[in-house]
Amino acid sequence: SAAQVKRGKPAPDLFLFAAEQMRASPERCIVIEDSVPGITGALAAGMTVLGFNGGSHCRPGYAETLRAAGAALTFDDMRQLPGLIGQIGAN
């Protein structure tokens, strides 16, 4: 949680901390985010970001907002996630 790092989103600290805890290099991480500050932080950490726009707080057009913030892909149904990860892995 943000309580475990000095700076919260949009700083990259939380994402880098998570990668360190998992012994994963940031460039091999995929982050699922539903906020612009989260996308900003994950990108600053050197991670690939998928934007989730299926939450109840997401209004029409929110996918475009997440893509404009830097999300590589956006989706609105978690059942789509395995296929999206496959797409990224193929690139």
N, C-alpha and C positions, 0 to 999 in steps of 0.2 A: 504494500500500500504506500501511498505518498508519505505516510508517517515514517517510513524506513529510509527515506532519502532527504537530502538537504533541500532540494528544489523540486516542486511538483510540475505537472504539465503547464506550459508547453516546453519546459526544459527536458532534455533527454535522460535525466538522472534515473527515473523510474524504469525506463526501458533498458538502460545499460545495467542497472542493478539486477533486473530479471534475467537478462542474458548471462550475467556473471554467475548468478545462483544456479543456472541450468548448465553452466560450462559450455555455452554456445557463443560463437562469434556473432556479433551484431548483423553482419552482412548475410548470415544464414538464417536470420529470424524473420518470421512473418507476423505482423501485428494486425489484429482486428480492432478497428477503432470506429467509434460513432461520433467523434467530436473533432472539430478543427484543432483545438489545442493538443489533443492526443496525436493527431496526424503530424502536426508540426514537431512534436517531441520525438516521435518514432523516426521520422525522416532525419532529424538532427542526430539521432543515434546511429544512423546508417542502415536502417531496417526497411524492408518492403512493407507497405501498408495497404490493407484492404479496408475499404470503407463500408461499414454496415449501416444501412439506412432503413432497417425494418423495425426499429423501436417505436414505441408509442409517441415519443417526443419528436419523431422525424415527420416533417411536413412535406407536401408535394414539392419536388425540386431539390430536396436535400441531397440526393445523390450527386447532383451537379456541384453543390457546395463542397462536398467531400472530395470530389475529383479535382476541383479548382484548388483545394488545399494541398493536393499531392497524392491522393489515394491512387494506387495503380489500377485498381478495379473497384467497383461498388456492387453491392448485392443487398437484397432485402429479405432473404430467407436462408436460415442457417443450413438448410439441406443442400444449398448450392456450394457451400464451403469446400467440400472435398474436390469437386470439379475445378474450382478456382485455384486451389492450391496446385492441382495437377497442371493447370495452364501455366502458372508461374514457374513450376519446376521444369517445364518443357522449354522455357525460354533461355 
